[in-house]
């Protein structure tokens, strides 16, 4: 994927994350983007209270991933990186 395409995708991803972020922050957590791979997998890190929360995978898949894929259909998957 070339840089122009990647920049456009990341702009849409970041806009979506800005919409989701207040919900995470309300519970003491947050999210940061680590990488967008060439095969359109978005790697993120959950931080704060979201890190290690028993519901973090549900939040990631049912909340974050669905919102990102709705606004940026090129994204195939959103995965959490723990380190």
LOKOL-41630 format. One record per atom (N, C-alpha, C, O): residue number from 1; residue in three letters; atom name; z, y, x. Coordinates in nm, 4 decimals, always signed. Layout:
BEGIN
{NUM, 'ALA', 'CA', {Z, Y, X}}
...
// end
This chain:
BEGIN
{1, 'UNK', 'N', {+0.0000, -0.1164, +0.0856}}
{1, 'UNK', 'CA', {+0.0000, +0.0000, +0.0000}}
{1, 'UNK', 'C', {+0.0000, +0.1230, +0.0905}}
{1, 'UNK', 'O', {+0.0764, +0.1305, +0.1867}}
{2, 'UNK', 'N', {-0.0857, +0.2182, +0.0588}}
{2, 'UNK', 'CA', {-0.0902, +0.3363, +0.1449}}
{2, 'UNK', 'C', {+0.0219, +0.4344, +0.1091}}
{2, 'UNK', 'O', {+0.0849, +0.4231, +0.0039}}
{3, 'UNK', 'N', {+0.0449, +0.5289, +0.1970}}
{3, 'UNK', 'CA', {+0.1580, +0.6207, +0.1819}}
{3, 'UNK', 'C', {+0.1489, +0.7081, +0.0580}}
{3, 'UNK', 'O', {+0.2514, +0.7387, -0.0030}}
{4, 'UNK', 'N', {+0.0295, +0.7486, +0.0196}}
{4, 'UNK', 'CA', {+0.0137, +0.8341, -0.0986}}
{4, 'UNK', 'C', {+0.0533, +0.7582, -0.2239}}
{4, 'UNK', 'O', {+0.1227, +0.8120, -0.3101}}
{5, 'UNK', 'N', {+0.0095, +0.6334, -0.2345}}
{5, 'UNK', 'CA', {+0.0466, +0.5497, -0.3482}}
{5, 'UNK', 'C', {+0.1973, +0.5276, -0.3491}}
{5, 'UNK', 'O', {+0.2619, +0.5394, -0.4531}}
{6, 'UNK', 'N', {+0.2525, +0.4955, -0.2331}}
{6, 'UNK', 'CA', {+0.3962, +0.4693, -0.2222}}
{6, 'UNK', 'C', {+0.4776, +0.5931, -0.2602}}
{6, 'UNK', 'O', {+0.5790, +0.5819, -0.3290}}
{7, 'UNK', 'N', {+0.4340, +0.7101, -0.2159}}
{7, 'UNK', 'CA', {+0.5040, +0.8340, -0.2499}}
{7, 'UNK', 'C', {+0.5044, +0.8589, -0.4002}}
{7, 'UNK', 'O', {+0.6057, +0.9010, -0.4560}}
{8, 'UNK', 'N', {+0.3913, +0.8331, -0.4659}}
{8, 'UNK', 'CA', {+0.3829, +0.8516, -0.6104}}
{8, 'UNK', 'C', {+0.4736, +0.7566, -0.6853}}
{8, 'UNK', 'O', {+0.5402, +0.7951, -0.7814}}
{9, 'UNK', 'N', {+0.4756, +0.6329, -0.6409}}
{9, 'UNK', 'CA', {+0.5630, +0.5336, -0.7042}}
{9, 'UNK', 'C', {+0.7091, +0.5716, -0.6828}}
{9, 'UNK', 'O', {+0.7898, +0.5656, -0.7756}}
{10, 'UNK', 'N', {+0.7427, +0.6106, -0.5605}}
{10, 'UNK', 'CA', {+0.8815, +0.6453, -0.5307}}
{10, 'UNK', 'C', {+0.9273, +0.7697, -0.6073}}
{10, 'UNK', 'O', {+1.0442, +0.7806, -0.6441}}
{11, 'UNK', 'N', {+0.8362, +0.8619, -0.6310}}
{11, 'UNK', 'CA', {+0.8715, +0.9796, -0.7105}}
{11, 'UNK', 'C', {+0.9106, +0.9388, -0.8521}}
{11, 'UNK', 'O', {+1.0097, +0.9875, -0.9065}}
{12, 'UNK', 'N', {+0.8320, +0.8492, -0.9112}}
{12, 'UNK', 'CA', {+0.8652, +0.8020, -1.0465}}
{12, 'UNK', 'C', {+0.9938, +0.7206, -1.0467}}
{12, 'UNK', 'O', {+1.0756, +0.7343, -1.1377}}
{13, 'UNK', 'N', {+1.0125, +0.6355, -0.9453}}
{13, 'UNK', 'CA', {+1.1353, +0.5563, -0.9341}}
{13, 'UNK', 'C', {+1.2567, +0.6483, -0.9240}}
{13, 'UNK', 'O', {+1.3560, +0.6289, -0.9941}}
{14, 'UNK', 'N', {+1.2482, +0.7479, -0.8368}}
{14, 'UNK', 'CA', {+1.3610, +0.8393, -0.8194}}
{14, 'UNK', 'C', {+1.3908, +0.9187, -0.9458}}
{14, 'UNK', 'O', {+1.5072, +0.9445, -0.9762}}
{15, 'UNK', 'N', {+1.2879, +0.9577, -1.0197}}
{15, 'UNK', 'CA', {+1.3095, +1.0268, -1.1472}}
{15, 'UNK', 'C', {+1.3843, +0.9372, -1.2448}}
{15, 'UNK', 'O', {+1.4745, +0.9828, -1.3149}}
{16, 'UNK', 'N', {+1.3473, +0.8110, -1.2492}}
{16, 'UNK', 'CA', {+1.4154, +0.7162, -1.3377}}
{16, 'UNK', 'C', {+1.5596, +0.6960, -1.2937}}
{16, 'UNK', 'O', {+1.6506, +0.6950, -1.3767}}
{17, 'UNK', 'N', {+1.5805, +0.6800, -1.1644}}
{17, 'UNK', 'CA', {+1.7166, +0.6598, -1.1149}}
{17, 'UNK', 'C', {+1.8051, +0.7810, -1.1432}}
{17, 'UNK', 'O', {+1.9251, +0.7654, -1.1660}}
{18, 'UNK', 'N', {+1.7483, +0.8999, -1.1422}}
{18, 'UNK', 'CA', {+1.8261, +1.0197, -1.1760}}
{18, 'UNK', 'C', {+1.8707, +1.0164, -1.3227}}
{18, 'UNK', 'O', {+1.9739, +1.0738, -1.3574}}
{19, 'UNK', 'N', {+1.7939, +0.9503, -1.4078}}
{19, 'UNK', 'CA', {+1.8325, +0.9359, -1.5479}}
{19, 'UNK', 'C', {+1.9406, +0.8295, -1.5654}}
{19, 'UNK', 'O', {+2.0263, +0.8418, -1.6529}}
{20, 'UNK', 'N', {+1.9369, +0.7259, -1.4830}}
{20, 'UNK', 'CA', {+2.0329, +0.6150, -1.4914}}
{20, 'UNK', 'C', {+2.1637, +0.6487, -1.4195}}
{20, 'UNK', 'O', {+2.2714, +0.6063, -1.4614}}
{21, 'UNK', 'N', {+2.1530, +0.7240, -1.3128}}
{21, 'UNK', 'CA', {+2.2668, +0.7537, -1.2246}}
{21, 'UNK', 'C', {+2.3917, +0.8049, -1.2982}}
{21, 'UNK', 'O', {+2.5013, +0.7600, -1.2647}}
{22, 'UNK', 'N', {+2.3819, +0.8957, -1.3960}}
{22, 'UNK', 'CA', {+2.5044, +0.9430, -1.4626}}
{22, 'UNK', 'C', {+2.5860, +0.8305, -1.5283}}
{22, 'UNK', 'O', {+2.7088, +0.8382, -1.5336}}
{23, 'UNK', 'N', {+2.5195, +0.7288, -1.5770}}
{23, 'UNK', 'CA', {+2.5905, +0.6161, -1.6379}}
{23, 'UNK', 'C', {+2.6673, +0.5374, -1.5316}}
{23, 'UNK', 'O', {+2.7802, +0.4942, -1.5546}}
{24, 'UNK', 'N', {+2.6052, +0.5195, -1.4159}}
{24, 'UNK', 'CA', {+2.6727, +0.4508, -1.3066}}
{24, 'UNK', 'C', {+2.7902, +0.5340, -1.2552}}
{24, 'UNK', 'O', {+2.8987, +0.4815, -1.2302}}
{25, 'UNK', 'N', {+2.7671, +0.6635, -1.2400}}
{25, 'UNK', 'CA', {+2.8706, +0.7518, -1.1878}}
{25, 'UNK', 'C', {+2.9875, +0.7665, -1.2838}}
{25, 'UNK', 'O', {+3.1006, +0.7888, -1.2408}}
{26, 'UNK', 'N', {+2.9615, +0.7543, -1.4126}}
{26, 'UNK', 'CA', {+3.0696, +0.7627, -1.5108}}
{26, 'UNK', 'C', {+3.1717, +0.6508, -1.4911}}
{26, 'UNK', 'O', {+3.2887, +0.6653, -1.5266}}
{27, 'UNK', 'N', {+3.1264, +0.5395, -1.4343}}
{27, 'UNK', 'CA', {+3.2153, +0.4273, -1.4059}}
{27, 'UNK', 'C', {+3.2565, +0.4227, -1.2589}}
{27, 'UNK', 'O', {+3.3126, +0.3231, -1.2132}}
{28, 'UNK', 'N', {+3.2289, +0.5293, -1.1852}}
{28, 'UNK', 'CA', {+3.2708, +0.5365, -1.0457}}
{28, 'UNK', 'C', {+3.1745, +0.4736, -0.9471}}
{28, 'UNK', 'O', {+3.2117, +0.4477, -0.8326}}
{29, 'UNK', 'N', {+3.0518, +0.4486, -0.9890}}
{29, 'UNK', 'CA', {+2.9539, +0.3859, -0.9012}}
{29, 'UNK', 'C', {+2.8339, +0.4741, -0.8769}}
{29, 'UNK', 'O', {+2.8294, +0.5892, -0.9201}}
{30, 'UNK', 'N', {+2.7375, +0.4190, -0.8076}}
{30, 'UNK', 'CA', {+2.6126, +0.4906, -0.7805}}
{30, 'UNK', 'C', {+2.5102, +0.3894, -0.7302}}
{30, 'UNK', 'O', {+2.5395, +0.2705, -0.7175}}
{31, 'UNK', 'N', {+2.3908, +0.4382, -0.7020}}
{31, 'UNK', 'CA', {+2.2833, +0.3524, -0.6540}}
{31, 'UNK', 'C', {+2.2022, +0.4287, -0.5511}}
{31, 'UNK', 'O', {+2.1819, +0.5494, -0.5639}}
{32, 'UNK', 'N', {+2.1560, +0.3582, -0.4493}}
{32, 'UNK', 'CA', {+2.0674, +0.4198, -0.3510}}
{32, 'UNK', 'C', {+1.9503, +0.3265, -0.3243}}
{32, 'UNK', 'O', {+1.9651, +0.2043, -0.3238}}
{33, 'UNK', 'N', {+1.8342, +0.3859, -0.3022}}
{33, 'UNK', 'CA', {+1.7133, +0.3090, -0.2721}}
{33, 'UNK', 'C', {+1.7141, +0.2763, -0.1231}}
{33, 'UNK', 'O', {+1.7370, +0.3632, -0.0390}}
{34, 'UNK', 'N', {+1.6887, +0.1502, -0.0927}}
{34, 'UNK', 'CA', {+1.6796, +0.1047, +0.0452}}
{34, 'UNK', 'C', {+1.5342, +0.0963, +0.0887}}
{34, 'UNK', 'O', {+1.4978, +0.1453, +0.1956}}
{35, 'UNK', 'N', {+1.4509, +0.0338, +0.0053}}
{35, 'UNK', 'CA', {+1.3119, +0.0115, +0.0461}}
{35, 'UNK', 'C', {+1.2261, -0.0254, -0.0740}}
{35, 'UNK', 'O', {+1.2732, -0.0886, -0.1686}}
{36, 'UNK', 'N', {+1.1003, +0.0150, -0.0689}}
{36, 'UNK', 'CA', {+0.9978, -0.0350, -0.1590}}
{36, 'UNK', 'C', {+0.9050, -0.1180, -0.0731}}
{36, 'UNK', 'O', {+0.8382, -0.0650, +0.0156}}
{37, 'UNK', 'N', {+0.9002, -0.2475, -0.0986}}
{37, 'UNK', 'CA', {+0.8187, -0.3361, -0.0164}}
{37, 'UNK', 'C', {+0.6717, -0.3251, -0.0553}}
{37, 'UNK', 'O', {+0.6378, -0.2701, -0.1601}}
{38, 'UNK', 'N', {+0.5853, -0.3781, +0.0305}}
{38, 'UNK', 'CA', {+0.4415, -0.3752, +0.0040}}
{38, 'UNK', 'C', {+0.4027, -0.4602, -0.1161}}
{38, 'UNK', 'O', {+0.2952, -0.4414, -0.1732}}
{39, 'UNK', 'N', {+0.4895, -0.5539, -0.1553}}
{39, 'UNK', 'CA', {+0.4617, -0.6344, -0.2747}}
{39, 'UNK', 'C', {+0.5375, -0.5819, -0.3967}}
{39, 'UNK', 'O', {+0.5621, -0.6559, -0.4920}}
{40, 'UNK', 'N', {+0.5744, -0.4523, -0.3929}}
{40, 'UNK', 'CA', {+0.6309, -0.3807, -0.5072}}
{40, 'UNK', 'C', {+0.7662, -0.4336, -0.5539}}
{40, 'UNK', 'O', {+0.7945, -0.4371, -0.6736}}
{41, 'UNK', 'N', {+0.8486, -0.4741, -0.4592}}
{41, 'UNK', 'CA', {+0.9874, -0.5088, -0.4882}}
{41, 'UNK', 'C', {+1.0720, -0.3911, -0.4416}}
{41, 'UNK', 'O', {+1.0624, -0.3483, -0.3266}}
{42, 'UNK', 'N', {+1.1548, -0.3391, -0.5315}}
{42, 'UNK', 'CA', {+1.2414, -0.2269, -0.4990}}
{42, 'UNK', 'C', {+1.3776, -0.2813, -0.4582}}
{42, 'UNK', 'O', {+1.4443, -0.3500, -0.5357}}
{43, 'UNK', 'N', {+1.4178, -0.2497, -0.3356}}
{43, 'UNK', 'CA', {+1.5484, -0.2923, -0.2855}}
{43, 'UNK', 'C', {+1.6436, -0.1743, -0.2965}}
{43, 'UNK', 'O', {+1.6149, -0.0646, -0.2486}}
{44, 'UNK', 'N', {+1.7580, -0.1988, -0.3610}}
{44, 'UNK', 'CA', {+1.8575, -0.0946, -0.3821}}
{44, 'UNK', 'C', {+1.9943, -0.1433, -0.3372}}
{44, 'UNK', 'O', {+2.0154, -0.2623, -0.3137}}
{45, 'UNK', 'N', {+2.0861, -0.0493, -0.3258}}
{45, 'UNK', 'CA', {+2.2252, -0.0834, -0.2960}}
{45, 'UNK', 'C', {+2.3122, -0.0165, -0.4024}}
{45, 'UNK', 'O', {+2.3048, +0.1046, -0.4234}}
{46, 'UNK', 'N', {+2.3935, -0.0961, -0.4680}}
{46, 'UNK', 'CA', {+2.4932, -0.0422, -0.5600}}
{46, 'UNK', 'C', {+2.6147, -0.0036, -0.4777}}
{46, 'UNK', 'O', {+2.6570, -0.0787, -0.3899}}
{47, 'UNK', 'N', {+2.6711, +0.1132, -0.5058}}
{47, 'UNK', 'CA', {+2.7828, +0.1630, -0.4272}}
{47, 'UNK', 'C', {+2.9006, +0.1988, -0.5174}}
{47, 'UNK', 'O', {+2.8902, +0.1959, -0.6400}}
{48, 'UNK', 'N', {+3.0118, +0.2324, -0.4544}}
{48, 'UNK', 'CA', {+3.1311, +0.2707, -0.5290}}
{48, 'UNK', 'C', {+3.1825, +0.1550, -0.6115}}
{48, 'UNK', 'O', {+3.1833, +0.0406, -0.5661}}
{49, 'UNK', 'N', {+3.2254, +0.1849, -0.7327}}
{49, 'UNK', 'CA', {+3.2822, +0.0830, -0.8207}}
{49, 'UNK', 'C', {+3.1800, -0.0237, -0.8594}}
{49, 'UNK', 'O', {+3.2179, -0.1347, -0.8965}}
{50, 'UNK', 'N', {+3.0513, +0.0089, -0.8510}}
{50, 'UNK', 'CA', {+2.9475, -0.0886, -0.8866}}
{50, 'UNK', 'C', {+2.9373, -0.2008, -0.7832}}
{50, 'UNK', 'O', {+2.8985, -0.3131, -0.8152}}
{51, 'UNK', 'N', {+2.9727, -0.1686, -0.6594}}
{51, 'UNK', 'CA', {+2.9662, -0.2698, -0.5531}}
{51, 'UNK', 'C', {+3.0770, -0.3715, -0.5774}}
{51, 'UNK', 'O', {+3.1951, -0.3369, -0.5783}}
{52, 'UNK', 'N', {+3.0389, -0.4946, -0.5967}}
{52, 'UNK', 'CA', {+3.1360, -0.6010, -0.6178}}
{52, 'UNK', 'C', {+3.1846, -0.6151, -0.7607}}
{52, 'UNK', 'O', {+3.2641, -0.7043, -0.7905}}
{53, 'UNK', 'N', {+3.1387, -0.5297, -0.8482}}
{53, 'UNK', 'CA', {+3.1784, -0.5405, -0.9888}}
{53, 'UNK', 'C', {+3.1203, -0.6694, -1.0477}}
{53, 'UNK', 'O', {+3.0051, -0.7032, -1.0206}}
{54, 'UNK', 'N', {+3.1997, -0.7419, -1.1283}}
{54, 'UNK', 'CA', {+3.1475, -0.8661, -1.1868}}
{54, 'UNK', 'C', {+3.0263, -0.8446, -1.2782}}
{54, 'UNK', 'O', {+2.9518, -0.9387, -1.3055}}
{55, 'UNK', 'N', {+3.0071, -0.7230, -1.3246}}
{55, 'UNK', 'CA', {+2.8938, -0.6942, -1.4135}}
{55, 'UNK', 'C', {+2.7770, -0.6274, -1.3402}}
{55, 'UNK', 'O', {+2.6813, -0.5836, -1.4041}}
{56, 'UNK', 'N', {+2.7840, -0.6192, -1.2077}}
{56, 'UNK', 'CA', {+2.6819, -0.5457, -1.1328}}
{56, 'UNK', 'C', {+2.5422, -0.6056, -1.1490}}
{56, 'UNK', 'O', {+2.4448, -0.5309, -1.1580}}
{57, 'UNK', 'N', {+2.5302, -0.7363, -1.1528}}
{57, 'UNK', 'CA', {+2.3974, -0.7969, -1.1704}}
{57, 'UNK', 'C', {+2.3421, -0.7676, -1.3095}}
{57, 'UNK', 'O', {+2.2222, -0.7451, -1.3254}}
{58, 'UNK', 'N', {+2.4287, -0.7678, -1.4094}}
{58, 'UNK', 'CA', {+2.3855, -0.7341, -1.5450}}
{58, 'UNK', 'C', {+2.3406, -0.5874, -1.5500}}
{58, 'UNK', 'O', {+2.2385, -0.5549, -1.6107}}
{59, 'UNK', 'N', {+2.4173, -0.5003, -1.4861}}
{59, 'UNK', 'CA', {+2.3798, -0.3588, -1.4793}}
{59, 'UNK', 'C', {+2.2456, -0.3421, -1.4093}}
{59, 'UNK', 'O', {+2.1596, -0.2661, -1.4536}}
{60, 'UNK', 'N', {+2.2297, -0.4142, -1.2997}}
{60, 'UNK', 'CA', {+2.1065, -0.4030, -1.2217}}
{60, 'UNK', 'C', {+1.9864, -0.4514, -1.3016}}
{60, 'UNK', 'O', {+1.8853, -0.3816, -1.3089}}
{61, 'UNK', 'N', {+1.9956, -0.5688, -1.3610}}
{61, 'UNK', 'CA', {+1.8796, -0.6285, -1.4282}}
{61, 'UNK', 'C', {+1.8558, -0.5689, -1.5671}}
{61, 'UNK', 'O', {+1.7427, -0.5340, -1.6010}}
{62, 'UNK', 'N', {+1.9614, -0.5571, -1.6471}}
{62, 'UNK', 'CA', {+1.9446, -0.5113, -1.7853}}
{62, 'UNK', 'C', {+1.9360, -0.3594, -1.7959}}
{62, 'UNK', 'O', {+1.8815, -0.3072, -1.8932}}
{63, 'UNK', 'N', {+1.9886, -0.2887, -1.6982}}
{63, 'UNK', 'CA', {+1.9864, -0.1436, -1.7022}}
{63, 'UNK', 'C', {+1.8848, -0.0845, -1.6078}}
{63, 'UNK', 'O', {+1.7826, -0.0305, -1.6502}}
{64, 'UNK', 'N', {+1.9130, -0.0949, -1.4801}}
{64, 'UNK', 'CA', {+1.8301, -0.0299, -1.3783}}
{64, 'UNK', 'C', {+1.6894, -0.0878, -1.3752}}
{64, 'UNK', 'O', {+1.5920, -0.0130, -1.3838}}
{65, 'UNK', 'N', {+1.6769, -0.2195, -1.3629}}
{65, 'UNK', 'CA', {+1.5438, -0.2794, -1.3502}}
{65, 'UNK', 'C', {+1.4580, -0.2520, -1.4732}}
{65, 'UNK', 'O', {+1.3402, -0.2189, -1.4596}}
{66, 'UNK', 'N', {+1.5142, -0.2650, -1.5915}}
{66, 'UNK', 'CA', {+1.4339, -0.2402, -1.7118}}
{66, 'UNK', 'C', {+1.3857, -0.0958, -1.7182}}
{66, 'UNK', 'O', {+1.2711, -0.0703, -1.7551}}
{67, 'UNK', 'N', {+1.4725, -0.0011, -1.6824}}
{67, 'UNK', 'CA', {+1.4332, +0.1401, -1.6848}}
{67, 'UNK', 'C', {+1.3250, +0.1677, -1.5813}}
{67, 'UNK', 'O', {+1.2270, +0.2362, -1.6104}}
{68, 'UNK', 'N', {+1.3425, +0.1147, -1.4610}}
{68, 'UNK', 'CA', {+1.2439, +0.1375, -1.3543}}
{68, 'UNK', 'C', {+1.1100, +0.0762, -1.3916}}
{68, 'UNK', 'O', {+1.0062, +0.1405, -1.3759}}
{69, 'UNK', 'N', {+1.1105, -0.0460, -1.4403}}
{69, 'UNK', 'CA', {+0.9848, -0.1131, -1.4756}}
{69, 'UNK', 'C', {+0.9163, -0.0470, -1.5956}}
{69, 'UNK', 'O', {+0.7936, -0.0478, -1.6056}}
{70, 'UNK', 'N', {+0.9953, +0.0095, -1.6856}}
{70, 'UNK', 'CA', {+0.9373, +0.0804, -1.8005}}
{70, 'UNK', 'C', {+0.8599, +0.2034, -1.7522}}
{70, 'UNK', 'O', {+0.7488, +0.2297, -1.7982}}
{71, 'UNK', 'N', {+0.9195, +0.2781, -1.6595}}
{71, 'UNK', 'CA', {+0.8581, +0.4026, -1.6128}}
{71, 'UNK', 'C', {+0.7598, +0.3823, -1.4978}}
{71, 'UNK', 'O', {+0.6726, +0.4659, -1.4744}}
{72, 'UNK', 'N', {+0.7744, +0.2709, -1.4262}}
{72, 'UNK', 'CA', {+0.6890, +0.2414, -1.3109}}
{72, 'UNK', 'C', {+0.6493, +0.0946, -1.3175}}
{72, 'UNK', 'O', {+0.7080, +0.0112, -1.2484}}
{73, 'UNK', 'N', {+0.5504, +0.0625, -1.3998}}
{73, 'UNK', 'CA', {+0.5144, -0.0778, -1.4219}}
{73, 'UNK', 'C', {+0.4639, -0.1507, -1.2976}}
{73, 'UNK', 'O', {+0.4550, -0.2735, -1.2977}}
{74, 'UNK', 'N', {+0.4310, -0.0774, -1.1925}}
{74, 'UNK', 'CA', {+0.3880, -0.1426, -1.0689}}
{74, 'UNK', 'C', {+0.5023, -0.2222, -1.0044}}
{74, 'UNK', 'O', {+0.4779, -0.3190, -0.9323}}
{75, 'UNK', 'N', {+0.6250, -0.1817, -1.0304}}
{75, 'UNK', 'CA', {+0.7413, -0.2484, -0.9718}}
{75, 'UNK', 'C', {+0.7549, -0.3873, -1.0337}}
{75, 'UNK', 'O', {+0.7610, -0.4028, -1.1557}}
{76, 'UNK', 'N', {+0.7595, -0.4878, -0.9460}}
{76, 'UNK', 'CA', {+0.7689, -0.6269, -0.9921}}
{76, 'UNK', 'C', {+0.9135, -0.6695, -1.0149}}
{76, 'UNK', 'O', {+0.9423, -0.7470, -1.1061}}
{77, 'UNK', 'N', {+1.0050, -0.6183, -0.9310}}
{77, 'UNK', 'CA', {+1.1440, -0.6617, -0.9374}}
{77, 'UNK', 'C', {+1.2308, -0.5571, -0.8686}}
{77, 'UNK', 'O', {+1.1855, -0.4868, -0.7782}}
{78, 'UNK', 'N', {+1.3562, -0.5476, -0.9126}}
{78, 'UNK', 'CA', {+1.4561, -0.4652, -0.8464}}
{78, 'UNK', 'C', {+1.5647, -0.5605, -0.8000}}
{78, 'UNK', 'O', {+1.6210, -0.6357, -0.8795}}
{79, 'UNK', 'N', {+1.5938, -0.5568, -0.6699}}
{79, 'UNK', 'CA', {+1.6966, -0.6454, -0.6158}}
{79, 'UNK', 'C', {+1.8013, -0.5625, -0.5417}}
{79, 'UNK', 'O', {+1.7729, -0.4545, -0.4899}}
{80, 'UNK', 'N', {+1.9226, -0.6164, -0.5384}}
{80, 'UNK', 'CA', {+2.0336, -0.5494, -0.4719}}
{80, 'UNK', 'C', {+2.0505, -0.6063, -0.3311}}
{80, 'UNK', 'O', {+2.0482, -0.7275, -0.3101}}
{81, 'UNK', 'N', {+2.0674, -0.5161, -0.2367}}
{81, 'UNK', 'CA', {+2.0969, -0.5506, -0.0978}}
{81, 'UNK', 'C', {+2.2432, -0.5157, -0.0748}}
{81, 'UNK', 'O', {+2.2833, -0.4015, -0.0975}}
{82, 'UNK', 'N', {+2.3224, -0.6103, -0.0309}}
{82, 'UNK', 'CA', {+2.4660, -0.5873, -0.0207}}
{82, 'UNK', 'C', {+2.5091, -0.5106, +0.1032}}
{82, 'UNK', 'O', {+2.6116, -0.4425, +0.0997}}
{83, 'UNK', 'N', {+2.4347, -0.5194, +0.2118}}
{83, 'UNK', 'CA', {+2.4838, -0.4555, +0.3353}}
{83, 'UNK', 'C', {+2.4237, -0.3197, +0.3565}}
{83, 'UNK', 'O', {+2.4547, -0.2533, +0.4554}}
// end
